[in-house]
């Protein structure tokens, strides 16, 4: 059975693939068209952008090795490269350990029940590590690099990998049974996030089950809507006539940790949870079409009215937000910060600007959608944490418009400015934020090739934008200087804000990498000639910048059929003669993607999240069969006959200690 057919049978797999036509029907230019016009005049590898001074404080010790390498024109990385490939296990560079720290179902509290995949309950799952770990963050306790709170998003669930007995094969035809209410309740409990205390003991990380901050957040945790949308009629439901209380968060992809130490959960593909039909002529019809609602990958609407549009037509407007959690108070109500807009958020990485305002970079993860940033109105108070706890309720949301000459502008999404007026259907800032995508359409933002993680670099002043792919871009949108029709492998853009100020409203942009196999001419990849056969990759998704300013890129979709290799973590040089050189550091088991990644403050640990291992319509031997609970392509990480495949977070450390990658 081919993978495409398998994905139709297993709908949550199809939802996360995000390979639809896209929902942006605006006439705004695509990033591919802009790159094409710009670089038809010159080679994009020539030249570099000036680096201006920035306000972030960087440890000189942390920079020494990388700076020395850059001064010599050499790579900032030195580790034995992993061989690319596909099999049932994970692989890390020689000289390193990759230890499983947390698996789906692991205990988080002293009273957590043991994981029993054959007898799952929602009650048990709420006391255990959730499913499909994505974003990983670390919040030090008392400034320590070896003791802190690990925060992890649980993006979505794969019932065909989770539950025994639901996949049937009769006369060679495969099908998936409908889920029971009890199984849906387990799915809801497996969504959300985990906050758990961890400590490094004798070089190994371990969970502290009795940690006073430990907490599970799920699709049934009560949350508060704050900011301009709170209380608006468009977010009121029969269960919440105030428009201020929401039950749960879902599809939390990448995220962030704020400079004041709170945990950010970014709601992404919320459209997949809704089913049913709006009442005829309902005013939200056009709004929901722009977001792909309803998509119906989940069966929650069979048991809960709030996921059925015919019964609760306003409920989708209560999802697609940035959620902030105060990790220091395990009883605190998580807050959906509506000032940051409603999109399919990939993440929310932040940095402090020159004047003390805090800047968040936001990708809308769909083909032909946009890159955003949010700048707080208030400034960071470095000596009073409590003073920062509502900073995200006031500020300006911007969307990016890239020009052919290598410049760009951040366009403000502010009611009353430009076309964002009553004449165009916006009665208030709340309307602008509820319909963030339509507002960005009207401003003429640049249609991008599936924006995912966006990370600012405090060391060199750049910002890195991961663009995973866009297989729907047509040939008439490119030319010989940009041969990326049906862009299957994605690219990475590097931007520099004007004056080195992350709060600036303009700047310059450059392509760091066009991804894919550089030995295939028609792919048009642009890795340096120093990149080995193992070092190239496709489908950049998440990324991390370590304390030395080095870029690490993880992938999603870099599967064996497209590339002959699994997803993984690559180290990418961004400076000097080694610029655009990449090398493979870690690779995941068959069917998985690599999420996270995250470096401890001392760079001596890299945390990575292995998501949906064993998913997809093939196994590592290429037999072309679907993978499901009873017949898995891998039983990673336990490799026990009575245990299913289990998404997990790993801690990578250097044997004998030391900084990662050097």
Steps between C-alpha positions, in 0.01 A plus 500: 500500500639840410553778751240730349226240544617429853464866589141505376422210733681657795363857492716654774807412294346674202416810707857548621643451150343837409536430128168646395439772248525767766221739587653828380317617189644853510697637207798588719834392347664181620846492655608282208410772251688762701812282536487426130488866398766604746754230433466500124739795522770350720621191679331489839808358672697817431517761767379504859287725711658740744471405864406778736541515875224340705402516862513130591775392739711208376761311699851556351598149612212348307611676184872423504505175305248610239664841452843344458367268233327784319815712509683217326223462244424151632181341623383587851419130550727202554338162553503172305207515263221245525434295188161583349260212454180332621454233764307420817725684749644843565866591439722772646850617414787288631616624839150587618224331697134543410300389804122472510381740770121486463274268301127515433334362811792554738422606857513872585382482862558262792144369463510458120380154393729274300450524125276222371432541127229233505304673778533871435277748681472876488553515875832315470613704198448827690771382744736379228717649226282582199519396137694637200742728681591804289639821651752457781600787730714527813446749783795494745434484871723745689696563180623143467583327171462161668175546692182648364156457353459322170194622309374288211209540257290197406383591154261229387410130522529203262224260607616228258833492687351551848207260530492124441227349289375803308669421168339221299614320185233299321562348155808716466313822573603710799268714711498677836208457741326798651635593839299454816434790734755350741765501228417858402536596867848341501588703189388819672710418805802421280487847337625824656829527684723375781688699761740280694803556722820334376849479645838389369662248735843347427474615139152354441168684496211366704142599575414625849145358551452681829580837341261765633458660157414180311180533300305361206297736282246333270214558257269525803701747712311825558664805341440871489468715188684830550581802287289673233285197412396414857125542547425555131173360366686286244660290777189451713340155520216338689751372755675838528269794456776735618742415217787479748527132602616224264523131575834367389777553250588275208745435219782682677793486261814703567492755780731711710624614837465870575784714642302508827484121521150405388412218262351572157278244325415574137172362364549385143269273294186564704279462192533120508305462822172643372225324311138567411362788296433862582138614490417626151614857444704515821723806521813294580488298176763704311720528809501124551564429133821705521617270783371171353232449767356239527753237397374215715813292561391436858182340629456726800185659358327163527505532879552869580274771363771764507676332208181482290447819299127439472473523879775747596581711193729744687727239659775503229559870570619396846796306356803595293650722771826530693458359852715621792549290815654621826709192587583628848138466608361152420148628573521801267242516221670489157423807293428521129670825400285624213712807423743268316240406241313188393682280250636145480789597725821303469675668792582822682872555553585828671783747558539837674540805275733793553241702691387210720186404312463130435470365144334169408543335158206295373459270200159405356559139397319461172605527139459856366457656844699757690780595738405716800656669799353657812661786693380571853393851593659468843863430579659214688554554870807289573467537877127437545365185335142571603507831313544311172221247534251692284742652248344290223161668524615825341719549195510509122469200272681529165508293181798485264512630143820408317626707205704397196793723595576307818311728737182431693242680707300405806142616435292573812173313543320785674132578472433829323832504315510442125230259382424363848181700537125455536459533125694175465317316774719581802305670777777489762847371580330181619375437146848560359646242739225239457553528123876553506547322169246712313645816651847397381358422155366854473834652599674322212725275711729257318368148451764265638593136450355368826658710780594295803750578775650851506793556737686822584875473555627716786863451393499615137178704495335291228162325495461159335173402328434133429288447187423129485377457143231587249425225254211708363711779355451498125763525229389845389600635841869426454771540236846360419662699780265343755418147376266412782166412343324247721743592776516167681796576725457854632754771581629721781490880498728717709384851586665795671287766663580864423768637732538165672180573692263205521208742549571679172231511231730437203820318412680281248464136404716235341466131416725289719414165343287339234459147629503161332753268338771720344607220264167520316529809282130560453448522877709818514635447852776735615693331779871580500736265319635396843167339584525121483248253361368466856488871570228621266136496605152600392190635674649729771248530781626590848832658583705607798775753557743397773674743735793533256263613226521180295198382303354150534218390268255211539283363221147374439424292192860418411376143459652197335294519182590861424861503617614151600541618860297572810450834667764621741704788642758675285763758602506787249778756467382856439827697502817538291631257241310214664164670448231255375701197612286243680574176683275233651516469879199286591243300308162358606344156452282419199177698473600768753576869474749684717351779714639724771796544478626678812841569654552537874643841592851355533473323159593170665163337429286494188139397562316360197143378456438196281141535378269241338762223464370210293240709316448497125432249230837326475757328715874544496544193278280657232229235509230755426263409782315720749624518858249464785481373860510126423743521207745783563799598289688552829432447872737778596610585767415194714519232229268275701225292345243623754587868454393724209723760345529798741581863416782611731731782607871416502792672673820502295828548687865468416671192640727632775323838498548818303319723253292347223641515150858604579 
